[in-house]
Each structure stands twice: as structure tokens, then as C-alpha cells.
Amino acid sequence: MPVSFTTKVEEFVAHSGPKITYTKAPLGTEFFIRSHDLLFEQGVNDVEINIQKWGDEPCFFSTGDASTIPYDIFAASFYLLSRYEEYLPFVTDEHERFSPEQSLAYKNGFLEKPVIDIWAYKFLELLKEKFPRYEYPKRTFKFISIINVSKVFAFKHKGLIRTFGGFINDFFTLRWVNLWNRFLVVFNFKRDPYNTFTHLLKLQKETGIETLFFFLISNYTTFDTNISTTSATYVSLIKSVGDYAKVGLLSSYFTYNNSSKLKKEKNKLESITNVPLYRSRQHYLRLNFPDTYESLLDLDILEDYSMGYNTAVGFRASSCTPFYFYNIDLEIQTPLKLFPFAVSDRALNTILDYTVDESLVKITTLKNEVKKVNGTFITVFHNESVGNYGEWEGWKTVYKNIVK
């Protein structure tokens, strides 16, 4: 809905359409929301938060009886969307990340609910009561599928040393099935189990689901174990996927605090696709507020798909609606749009140790929460999980069921 702001009483009184006051006291009997101090402050301060219930939903920043709604949902939404709590001191995990267990949403049991969108609909119902003649626009449910390509092949195109080392490792760790499969794939008797791109593109075409592929193109490190972009096969794959789907950069582990490395990776991917790159994700979801996003903005990246957790499912920013990053240090809204995802295959299978059936139930539950508010449901899968190999046995069916 289009919104305009005024601090002049005469302008407010003269306006004939829907209007609200957001301040400490109402002018009269208008739609009034008593404001919390948060949105009138500069920088980051200690904020006292007391979680209460607005009907069945958790909320905070109580407004008192005079307010038309019982909570300042503008300030509360800003606190959650801006990731205010991640600007405050916190204990990092092994990858220097903010862990979900430290979040307000996790501690108070609403991590798996897009509470900001729920508040917005409750707000909308009250607006409809106050201004019944206004035509309120409706939004529709949307689904976006993210495919993370951090290991493009399981066995193929690894180079002589890594391939030979894989054979030796399988032999001495007695992984006979892996050894046999490695032999079949390397000598072209069998398709590489992680090479699922034809299947993924076919599903995109059949279902019409928007699918984004994020490719890791960094040099080999402890955490970035993809094949090199010097491989003609890998370059050809990126080009062919880019012909049928949207492509983005999976920024490597050490770009977290290295903007020059990030720039090199962006330039490399652009040289492969021959189109400007404006969307990215952080490998391992390493985010440092606001530095990581400032680096993306410096490189004219306008869409980020990292807003979520690797070790939990749910809504890191408590919303299922894409929103613009607000830099609290600079007190400005930026052009960088953040697309919050709700669930990843890695969190369910590797971290939470869910079975295939349990994972399907959890994904469906989260999807239904998003459908209730006509939001954007974003999932993160890997090309390897759709390969149905090893630890990912059965996951091809999970992905197929979700997109269909």
C-alpha cells in the first residue's frame, strides 16, 4: 500500500483517506498506535523486551490501552528485520556466526513462525474495521527454490591427486560401496550422483517453480571443496544452467571478511556467464552485520539469499517477505534486498538428524505457515541431496514432492 508521512497536524487533518498517528498521544479519535522509543533512537542500545501475547501470537513493545493496537508492531518488526540483536555483543559459534539459540525468536518459541507477517494481517483486519471503504490489495503465495552448488561432482573432474587420494581413502576406511561407485563413475560406467542438474531443470520446467542456482567458484580450501573453475566441464555446466535458470554466486567461506576475494569471485562468475551478477549467498551463512552486506553493496549486488540458519529451520528475521537491508550503523535503508529462506536440507538431515519422512512433514508445516500469510516460501537444497546417494538417500523424493 502506498504510504506518505507528515509531521504537520493540518496536513493530517485535511487528508480524507485512511490515516493513523504514530506518536506518544493521539490527536483525537483517529487510528492511533502509541510509539515505542526504538524508531526515534540512533545507533544500537540495550533494549528491554518483554514477550507477551497478542491473541494467540507472541508480540512485544506493549502500547497501553489508548492505542488502537496493543503493541508497537512497527518498532517490534524493525527490531527483528534489522537483526538488531546481531549488532549487540554475542558469543560466536565455530564458524564465527550468530547461532539461532541466542535469538529472541528461538528463546521464545516463535522461530518457526513468520510473526511479522502475522502481525501485519492482524493490523490489516483492524484497518478494515476502521476504513471499510478502502480497497486493500491482496498478495499471493510464492515459492522459490534455491539450489546450492558447493560440490558439483562427487567423484568426477577432481584432478589426478584428489581422485587417487579418494580411492586410497575409501580403501583404508573400508568404504567398499563408495570405492566401487567411485570406480564406476571415474571410468564413465555410471553417472556422477551429484550431477543432478538435468533433473532439476526438468522439474523447474514441469512445475514453473522459480529455481535459483548458486555456484561456488572459489579456490580449494578446508571449507570450500568444489572443483576449480579452470575445469572446462564446470564452466560449461554453469553456462548451460544459466541458459535455463537464474544463477548467483555462492560466496566462499573467507569472503566473510575479505571484500577483495569477494570481488574476484564475482568477476570470475560474470566472466563465465557474460551477464552482470546481482544475487549471492554466503557459504556456511557467515554474516557479520553490517560489514558483509556493505561489501555486497560495494559490488552492486542487490539480492542476498543468506537470511536463515544452517543449524535450525525457521525465520531468522521473523518474516517470510523479502525486505531491504537497513544499516543501523549508517541509519539508512539500502538497495540490498534480503530474501529470507525457511528451511535447508542440510539443517534437517545433517544437523537435526531428521528422517526423510520427518523432513517432509517439517517442510510442509513451514510451507503452510507461509501460505497462511500469502508470503514467499524459500527452500535451500543442494544438487547432491537430490542425487539420492549416501547420506542423501531418499531426498530426491523429498525435493520432488515439495516442488510438485
C-alpha positions, 0 to 999 in steps of 0.5 A: 500500500502506498504510504506518505508521512507528515509531521504537520497536524493540518496536513493530517487533518485535511487528508480524507483517506485512511490515516493513523498517528504514530506518536506518544498521544493521539490527536483525537479519535483517529487510528492511533498506535502509541510509539515505542522509543526504538524508531526515534533512537540512533545507533544500537542500545540495550533494549528491554523486551518483554514477550507477551501475547497478542491473541494467540501470537507472541508480540512485544513493545506493549502500547497501553490501552489508548492505542488502537493496537496493543503493541508497537508492531512497527518498532517490534518488526524493525527490531527483528528485520534489522537483526538488531540483536546481531549488532549487540555483543554475542558469543560466536559459534565455530564458524564465527556466526550468530547461532539461532539459540541466542535469538529472541525468536528461538528463546521464545518459541516463535522461530518457526513462525513468520510473526511479522507477517502475522502481525501485519494481517492482524493490523490489516483486519483492524484497518478494515474495521476502521476504513471499510471503504478502502480497497486493500490489495491482496498478495499471493503465495510464492515459492522459490527454490534455491539450489546450492552448488558447493560440490558439483561432482562427487567423484568426477573432474577432481584432478589426478591427486584428489581422485587417487587420494579418494580411492586410497581413502575409501580403501583404508576406511573400508568404504567398499560401496563408495570405492566401487561407485567411485570406480564406476563413475571415474571410468564413465560406467555410471553417472556422477550422483551429484550431477543432478542438474538435468533433473532439476531443470526438468522439474523447474520446467514441469512445475514453473517453480522459480529455481535459483542456482548458486555456484561456488567458484572459489579456490580449494580450501578446508571449507570450500571443496568444489572443483576449480573453475579452470575445469572446462566441464564446470564452466560449461555446466554453469553456462548451460544452467544459466541458459535455463535458470537464474544463477548467483554466486555462492560466496566462499567461506573467507569472503566473510571478511575479505571484500577483495576475494569477494570481488574476484569471485564475482568477476570470475562468475560474470566472466563465465556467464557474460551477464552482470551478477546481482544475487549471492549467498554466503557459504556456511551463512557467515554474516557479520552485520553490517560489514558483509552486506556493505561489501555486497553493496560495494559490488552492486549486488542487490539480492542476498539469499543468506537470511536463515540458519544452517543449524535450525529451520525457521525465520531468522528475521521473523518474516517470510517477505523479502525486505531491504537491508537497513544499516543501523550503523549508517541509519539508512535503508539500502538497495540490498534486498534480503530474501529470507529462506525457511528451511535447508536440507542440510539443517534437517538431515545433517544437523537435526538428524531428521528422517526423510519422512520427518523432513517432509512433514517439517517442510510442509508445516513451514510451507503452510505457515507461509501460505497462511500469510500469502508470503514467499516460501524459500527452500535451500537444497543442494544438487547432491541431496537430490542425487539420492546417494549416501547420506542423501538417500531418499531426498530426491523424493523429498525435493520432488514432492515439495516442488510438485 
